[in-house]
Amino acid sequence: MKTKKVLLFTLFLQLFMIGTRAQNTSSFTFPALPYSYDALEPYIDKATMEFHYDKHFRAYYNNFIKAAETNSLNGKSMEEIFANMSKYPIQVRNFGGGYYNHAFFWEIMSPNGGEPSAILLKAINESFGSYDAFVKEFEKAANTLFGSGWAWLAVDDTGKLFVAQLPNQDNPLMDIAPKHGKPILALDVWEHAYYLKYQNKRADYVTNFWKVVNWVKVSEFYQKTLK
């Protein structure tokens, strides 16, 4: 009887492991939040972070995994997918963008995020005239976007920085974007990103965003575009 129980347990364990491997065949992972839910308080509240990360981000990821399987995208990089976005159905654009954009967004925020590196600050000054002029242009893009979308800071093909205002889950890496570029900073201005705390005061959310920008990470992203 004991031997039979051991055999049954072993069989159950093997089936469980097979099922687990089947669920993890995707090349796209769900990244852990790089800080606690309340780490960005008081500027981004814990309730918003929990809802945003656990519900919205998870839904984008799950739906993208389905779209990736349907369109044979496993093994491709997000950059490769975005470079050919016009060839894929809208589900890949919406859910792939939502997955990538949010994963990127979590990375470029942190408590006490520091200051732009000297080389990035120099590029900002050269591209916009001054840091303050850049902030003004970025905030305008975030505040004047009608409906849902993102404000981006990206590096164009000539190495110059530019601000982009893109709808829904689009980003500058997509071939359908008005101007192509490599993103180094992003702000989510969908209402789910701020409404629990700020209600209709999007401008307050945008202003407070600078207090949680992880300039160390943004500077790293910029440095990579120079290679």
Secondary structure as UniProt FT lines:
FT   HELIX           2..23
FT   TURN            37..43
FT   HELIX           46..50
FT   HELIX           51..57
FT   HELIX           58..70
FT   TURN            71..72
FT   TURN            74..75
FT   HELIX           78..83
FT   HELIX           85..87
FT   HELIX           90..91
FT   HELIX           92..96
FT   HELIX           97..107
FT   TURN            111..112
FT   HELIX           118..128
FT   HELIX           131..144
FT   STRAND          149..155
FT   TURN            157..158
FT   STRAND          161..167
FT   TURN            168..169
FT   TURN            172..173
FT   TURN            175..176
FT   STRAND          182..188
FT   HELIX           191..193
FT   HELIX           195..198
FT   TURN            199..200
FT   HELIX           202..209
FT   HELIX           210..212
FT   HELIX           215..225
//
